Amino acid sequence: MNIAVLGSGGREHALCYKLKLSKKLDKLICIPGNAGTQNIAININVDLKNFDNIYQILTKEKIDIVIVGPEQPLVDGIVDYLEQKKIRVFGPNKFASQLEGSKGFMKNLCKKFKVPTASFGIFNDFDKAKNFINLSNMPIVVKADGLAAGKGVTICNSIDEAKKNVKEILDGKFKSSKKVVLEEFLEGEELSYFAIVDKNSYRFFGSAQDHKKVGEGDVGPNTGGMGAYSPAKILNNELENKIKKKIIEPTLAAMKELGHPYKGFLYAGLMIKNNEPFLIEYNIRMGDPECQVLMMRLDSDLVDVIDLATKNLLKNSKINWKNNSCMTVVLCAKGYPEKYIKDSEIKNLSSAIIDKSNQIFHAGTYKKKDKIFSNGGRVLNITSSGKNLVSARDSSYANLKKINWVDGFFRKDIGWRAIKNENN
């Protein structure tokens, strides 16, 4: 089977890694890919906004299935475009992609279909937003309505801070947002819950917890994710049953009722309070860096699973997971998430251990004259599995020491809460 993965980050490298292990895979291409995918797939450098060029490559390479990695092409409607061209593609259509593409759409769906979430208001008028803030308890969560590369959410501790953030969003800080969502702050523990969905059914596709804040101890500005681990220790059978019945299933029923059955990866970002789940956000694709740890733990053939999903036969699949823990630590370019160093050579990659339990998933990298250079904020994902989180963590940090990239930085406390509980 010939498969194309669209995207250039750590998530796409992890997907390519898992696909490559399948005996059913004949050809794997990655559009545009990075220096890591280059070692296991054919990289083809095409702009993901150029659907016509992508289609030409897919037909030339005789691709059977397309897996769309990032959210932007999904929100832009690439699934609708490829389906019209009779190409089998895995991901939600443009309408369903509003679950991530518009925070307002998602919140209104929660309200209409009684999915538990934080109370909220949606505004495109500063004065009305200001009035809402004045009547709200602090802290309050300010969210850009549209996509913002993981940087559109701020927890504001004061009325003045909230108003400042609202004004920036309404003044066009993020090109995708002309509206702002103001949301009650929920206390609890975060959980990433994944499902794989076709038009008829869905299957659990792993749990994880990630670290969004740039600084150790979970402080500082939000990022796309500084690290993750799987499985999430907080998930138990009772909680999972609540997540399915109160959140996942009502959402999928809602999308059917709206005439656009969801299909693809569905990632629920949840807040758990007293063993009760509340939906914070939906992502319409695999998480990044959560995908990296999930692909290391997945025991089933990913080609098989995706093949069945694109044929709406997921009900015939059984998805198995390795009984281990996995952690990924993100190595970032200095300065991230603000202005960061680019085009810096990463010299010691060959000294890192790469085997069944240890992988380096590339994100912001490119190759030039047999040398690897950084090209983005989040550059590498140092990923290891072990019998428990402590051993996975120790392996990840040991590999990081070997790389010793002078223009990079990373958090030294990934998984700290779960490890503290594991040790007690």
C-alpha positions in Angstrom: 0.0 0.0 0.0 1.3 3.5 -0.9 0.7 6.1 1.8 1.3 9.9 2.0 1.6 11.8 5.2 1.1 15.6 5.0 3.1 17.7 7.5 6.6 18.5 8.6 6.6 18.2 12.4 7.3 15.7 15.2 3.8 14.3 14.9 4.3 13.5 11.2 7.8 11.9 11.8 6.2 9.7 14.5 3.3 8.7 12.2 5.9 7.9 9.4 8.0 5.8 11.9 5.0 3.7 12.9 3.7 3.3 9.3 7.2 2.2 8.2 7.1 -0.8 10.6 4.1 -2.3 8.7 4.7 -5.2 6.3 1.7 -3.9 4.3 3.5 -0.6 3.4 5.0 -0.4 -0.1 5.8 3.3 -0.4 5.8 6.2 2.1 6.0 9.8 1.1 5.9 12.9 3.4 4.9 16.3 2.2 6.9 18.4 2.9 8.6 16.4 5.7 11.8 17.2 7.6 15.3 15.9 8.2 14.0 13.0 10.2 11.3 11.8 7.8 13.9 12.0 5.1 15.5 8.8 6.5 12.3 6.7 6.3 10.1 8.3 3.7 10.4 10.2 0.4 10.2 13.9 1.2 8.5 16.1 -1.4 8.7 19.8 -0.7 5.3 21.3 -1.6 3.4 24.0 0.2 0.5 22.5 2.0 -1.7 25.4 0.9 -1.3 24.3 -2.8 -3.9 21.6 -3.1 -3.5 21.2 -6.8 0.2 20.5 -6.6 -0.4 18.0 -3.8 -3.0 16.2 -5.9 -0.6 16.0 -8.8 2.0 14.4 -6.6 -0.5 11.9 -5.1 -1.6 10.7 -8.5 2.0 10.6 -9.8 3.1 8.5 -6.8 0.0 6.3 -7.0 -0.9 7.0 -3.4 -3.7 4.8 -1.9 -4.3 6.7 1.4 -3.5 10.3 2.5 -3.1 11.0 6.3 -3.3 14.7 7.1 -1.1 15.6 10.1 -1.6 19.3 11.0 -4.8 21.2 11.6 -4.3 24.1 9.1 -4.9 22.1 5.9 -7.9 20.3 7.5 -9.4 23.7 8.4 -8.7 24.9 4.9 -10.7 22.0 3.4 -8.1 19.6 2.0 -10.2 16.6 2.9 -13.2 18.0 0.8 -10.8 18.7 -2.1 -9.2 15.2 -2.1 -12.5 13.4 -1.7 -13.9 15.2 -4.7 -10.9 13.9 -6.6 -11.7 10.4 -5.4 -8.6 10.0 -3.2 -8.9 8.2 0.1 -8.0 10.6 2.8 -8.0 10.3 6.6 -9.2 13.4 8.5 -12.3 15.5 9.1 -13.9 17.7 6.4 -13.9 21.5 6.5 -17.2 21.7 8.4 -16.2 19.2 11.1 -12.8 20.8 11.4 -14.5 23.8 13.0 -14.3 21.7 16.2 -10.7 23.0 16.4 -10.8 25.8 13.8 -13.3 27.8 15.8 -13.4 27.8 19.6 -16.8 29.5 19.4 -18.2 26.7 17.2 -17.0 24.1 19.7 -18.4 25.9 22.7 -21.8 26.5 21.1 -21.9 22.8 20.2 -21.2 21.9 23.8 -24.0 24.2 24.9 -26.6 22.8 22.4 -25.7 19.1 23.0 -25.1 19.3 26.7 -21.4 18.4 26.6 -19.8 19.4 30.0 -17.5 22.4 29.6 -16.6 25.7 31.3 -19.2 28.5 31.2 -18.3 31.0 28.5 -19.1 34.1 26.4 -18.2 34.8 22.7 -17.5 38.4 21.6 -16.4 40.4 18.6 -17.1 43.7 20.4 -14.6 45.0 23.0 -17.1 46.8 25.2 -19.3 43.7 25.5 -16.3 41.6 26.3 -15.2 44.2 28.9 -18.6 44.0 30.6 -18.4 40.2 30.7 -14.9 40.4 32.3 -16.0 42.9 34.9 -18.8 40.5 36.0 -16.5 37.4 36.1 -14.3 35.8 38.8 -10.6 35.8 38.3 -8.7 34.1 36.9 -10.4 34.0 33.5 -9.4 32.2 30.3 -9.0 34.3 27.2 -9.0 32.4 23.9 -8.6 33.5 20.3 -11.5 31.9 18.3 -9.4 30.6 15.4 -6.1 28.7 15.1 -3.1 30.2 16.8 -0.4 27.5 16.8 -1.0 26.7 20.5 -0.4 30.4 21.5 -4.0 31.7 21.5 -4.9 30.8 25.1 -4.1 32.9 28.1 -5.1 32.4 31.8 -5.5 36.0 33.1 -5.2 36.7 36.8 -6.5 40.2 36.7 -9.3 42.2 35.0 -6.7 44.5 33.3 -4.7 41.6 32.0 -7.9 40.0 30.5 -8.9 43.2 28.8 -5.4 43.7 27.4 -5.5 40.2 25.9 -9.0 40.6 24.5 -8.0 43.9 22.8 -4.9 42.3 21.2 -7.0 39.5 19.8 -9.8 41.8 18.5 -7.1 44.1 17.0 -5.8 41.2 14.9 -3.0 39.6 16.9 -3.9 36.3 15.2 -4.9 36.4 11.6 -7.4 33.7 12.0 -9.4 35.4 14.8 -11.9 38.2 14.7 -13.7 36.9 17.8 -12.7 36.1 21.4 -13.9 33.4 23.7 -14.0 34.2 27.4 -14.2 31.2 29.7 -14.5 30.3 33.3 -11.2 29.0 34.7 -11.5 25.4 35.8 -9.2 23.9 38.4 -8.2 20.2 38.2 -5.8 18.0 36.3 -5.5 18.0 32.5 -5.9 14.9 30.4 -5.4 14.3 26.7 -7.9 11.6 25.4 -7.6 10.3 21.9 -10.1 8.5 19.7 -9.9 7.3 16.1 -13.3 7.8 14.3 -15.0 6.7 11.2 -18.6 7.3 10.0 -20.0 4.3 11.9 -17.9 3.9 15.1 -14.9 5.0 17.1 -12.1 3.4 19.1 -10.0 4.6 22.0 -6.6 5.7 20.7 -4.6 6.3 23.8 -4.2 8.8 26.6 -1.4 11.2 27.5 -0.6 14.3 29.5 1.5 17.1 28.1 3.2 20.2 29.5 2.1 23.4 27.7 4.1 26.0 29.7 7.6 26.8 28.6 9.1 26.9 32.2 9.8 24.2 34.8 7.1 23.9 37.4 4.6 24.7 34.6 5.2 28.4 34.6 5.5 31.0 31.8 3.8 31.4 28.4 2.0 28.6 26.6 3.8 26.7 23.9 2.8 24.0 21.4 4.0 21.5 24.1 7.3 21.0 25.9 6.9 17.3 26.5 4.4 14.5 27.1 4.0 11.1 28.6 1.7 8.1 28.1 -0.4 6.5 29.5 -2.1 9.2 31.7 -2.1 7.9 35.3 -5.3 9.7 36.0 -7.4 7.7 33.6 -9.4 4.9 35.2 -12.3 2.8 33.9 -15.0 4.9 35.6 -13.5 8.1 34.3 -13.1 6.7 30.8 -16.7 5.6 30.7 -17.8 9.2 31.7 -15.6 10.7 28.9 -17.1 8.4 26.3 -20.8 8.9 27.4 -20.7 12.6 28.3 -18.2 14.0 25.8 -17.1 11.8 22.9 -20.4 10.1 22.0 -22.6 13.3 22.3 -20.1 15.1 20.1 -20.1 12.5 17.4 -23.9 12.3 17.5 -24.0 16.1 17.2 -21.8 16.1 14.1 -24.0 13.5 12.5 -27.1 15.5 13.3 -25.4 18.5 11.7 -24.9 16.5 8.5 -21.1 16.1 8.7 -20.2 12.8 10.4 -16.8 13.1 12.0 -13.9 11.0 10.8 -10.2 11.1 11.6 -8.3 11.5 14.8 -10.2 13.3 17.6 -8.2 14.7 20.5 -10.2 15.8 23.5 -8.3 18.2 25.8 -10.0 17.6 29.2 -9.9 19.0 32.7 -10.6 16.4 35.4 -12.1 17.6 38.6 -13.2 15.1 41.3 -13.2 12.3 38.7 -15.5 14.3 36.4 -14.4 15.3 32.9 -14.9 18.8 31.4 -14.1 19.5 27.8 -11.5 22.3 27.4 -10.9 22.0 23.7 -11.0 19.7 20.7 -8.2 19.1 18.3 -9.0 17.5 15.0 -5.7 15.6 14.6 -3.1 13.8 16.7 -1.5 15.9 19.4 2.1 17.0 19.1 4.1 15.9 21.2 1.4 13.4 22.3 1.6 11.5 19.0 5.2 10.7 19.6 4.6 8.8 22.8 1.5 7.1 21.5 3.2 5.8 18.3 5.9 4.2 20.5 3.2 2.5 22.6 0.9 1.4 19.8 1.1 -2.4 19.3 -1.2 -2.6 16.4 -0.3 -2.1 12.7 -1.1 1.5 12.0 -1.5 0.8 8.2 -4.3 -1.7 9.1 -6.0 0.7 11.5 -6.0 3.6 9.0 -7.1 1.3 6.1 -10.2 0.1 8.1 -11.0 3.7 9.3 -11.0 5.0 5.7 -13.4 2.2 4.7 -15.6 2.9 7.7 -14.9 -0.5 9.1 -13.3 0.5 12.4 -15.8 -1.8 14.2 -13.8 -4.7 12.9 -10.5 -3.5 14.4 -8.9 -4.3 17.8 -6.3 -1.7 18.8 -3.6 -3.0 21.1 -1.2 -1.1 23.3 2.2 -2.1 24.8 2.2 -2.4 28.5 4.8 0.2 29.1 5.3 3.9 29.8 6.7 6.4 27.3 8.0 10.0 27.6 9.1 12.6 25.1 11.1 15.7 25.9 11.0 18.5 23.4 14.3 20.2 22.6 13.6 23.8 21.5 15.6 26.6 20.0 16.6 29.2 22.5 14.1 32.0 22.6 11.0 29.9 21.9 8.1 30.6 22.1 9.1 34.2 21.3 11.8 35.0 18.7 14.1 32.0 18.5 17.5 31.0 17.0 17.3 29.4 13.5 19.7 27.7 11.1 21.9 26.4 13.9 23.7 23.1 13.2 22.9 20.1 15.5 26.2 18.3 15.7 25.8 15.3 18.0 22.7 13.5 16.8 24.6 10.4 15.7 25.7 9.8 19.3 22.1 9.4 20.5 20.8 5.8 21.1 18.2 4.8 18.5 16.4 1.5 19.0 13.0 0.0 19.7 12.8 1.8 23.0 14.5 5.1 22.0 13.7 7.4 19.1 14.5 11.0 18.1 11.5 12.5 16.3 12.4 15.6 14.2 10.2 18.6 14.2 11.9 21.9 13.1 14.9 20.5 11.2 16.3 20.4 7.7 19.3 18.7 6.1 22.0 20.5 4.1 25.2 18.8 2.8 24.7 15.9 5.2 24.4 18.2 8.2 21.3 18.7 10.3 20.1 22.3 11.1 17.3 23.7 13.2 14.4 25.4 11.4 11.9 26.1 14.1 10.9 26.6 17.7 10.4 23.0 18.7 13.2 21.2 17.0 13.5 17.6 18.3 11.5 15.2 20.4 13.6 12.8 22.5 11.3 9.9 23.1 11.9 6.8 25.2 9.8 3.9 26.6 10.4 1.9 29.7 8.8 -0.4 32.3 7.7 2.8 34.2 7.9 6.6 33.8 11.1 6.9 35.8 13.0 4.6 33.5 11.5 6.3 30.4 12.4 9.7 31.7 16.0 8.6 32.6 16.5 7.3 29.0 15.1 10.4 27.4 17.4 12.7 29.5 20.4 10.5 28.9 19.9 10.8 25.2 19.5 14.6 25.5 22.8 14.8 27.3 24.5 13.0 24.3 23.0 15.5 21.8 24.1 18.5 23.9 23.0 21.1 21.4 24.3 24.5 22.5 21.5 26.6 20.9 18.7 24.5 22.4 16.9 24.3 25.8 14.4 21.8 27.3 12.4 21.4 30.5 14.1 19.1 33.0 10.9 18.2 34.8 8.6 16.5 32.2 6.2 14.1 34.0 7.0 15.5 37.4 3.5 15.1 38.9 3.0 11.6 37.6 6.5 10.5 38.7 6.0 12.0 42.2 2.8 9.9 42.5 4.5 6.8 41.0 7.2 7.1 43.7 4.7 7.4 46.6 
